[in-house]
């Protein structure tokens, strides 16, 4: 099997990490010459890798990318090539219009079953995002997170609020707790309270609205308004607020309005991890850090950049595990699920 790995030209990761190289025993690996540029590594140090030029590209059985792929590359692939990556719906539609013969294995479509966990790129990246978001917030506040006792006096631990308790939110709770913060968490789903409390955080009893299921569902306008009002006191009492509340395929719920921001303590920080889908804070600007009423609102989309080696290493292993299954059983139902189109 020939596998090609494309550079993440507009990003900061790679679909292949050097630590994964020795685990590919039955395949030939081809990479673009700048594959490790984002990781500040020299490709010359890895002799096993072959050059993925235009000629080699036409011989690939599998092509892997992170979250962007050039359509000109897709045009040059041989029939029935398998493409693995994090697809956005626009790119997927463009590829299928261009090449209906190729198979698109989308990590967003990976079934949520136990034997697929080691291929779950969404969870591996979300886990790191939860960790990195707490560190990002710590850089914006001029206070410290843990309690400190000194001869000059005491510094109280930071109050951290996590809104949206998925994989990223749980890791954010764990990270903030390890750093010594007092932590609260909230999610509209009914079963999350036990998860929040199991990590030593307190659950915010903010709404009578409760949902079941793996993913949150869209709220009505009234439910969203009531929730926003109920959360306001907890938000204004917090030093750091991290928001992860998103709804698959929908605009992110608005949980923090500008009136609430105006009542927050000076030097407070909001890191809005839902910025790309509309934001959980009314004042969020995509890709920017803005300051309003003494509060910093972080809407950056590349927070994982601060842990790019770890993000690449985990993503690379997710791909390798998927490729291994492809070698062993190409007809597995997992591939059928991943290649479905809406």
Secondary structure, DSSP 8 states (H G I E B T S, - for coil): -EEEE-B-TTSS-BS--GGGGGG--S-EEEE-TTTTGGGT--GGG-TT-EE--HHHHTT-SEEE-SS---HHHHHHS-TT-EEEE---HHHHHHHHHH-TTSEEEEGGG----GGGGGG-HHHHHHHHHHHHHHHHHHHH-SS-SS-EEETTEEE---EEEEES-SHHHHHHHHHHHHTT-EEEEE-SBTTHHHHHHHTT-EE----S--B-SSS-----HHHHHHHHHHHHHHHHT-SEEEE----TTS-----B-HHHHHTS-TT-EEEETTGGGT-SBTT--TT-EEEETTEEEE--S-GGGGGHHHHHHHHHHHHHHHHHHHHH-TT-HHHHHHT---
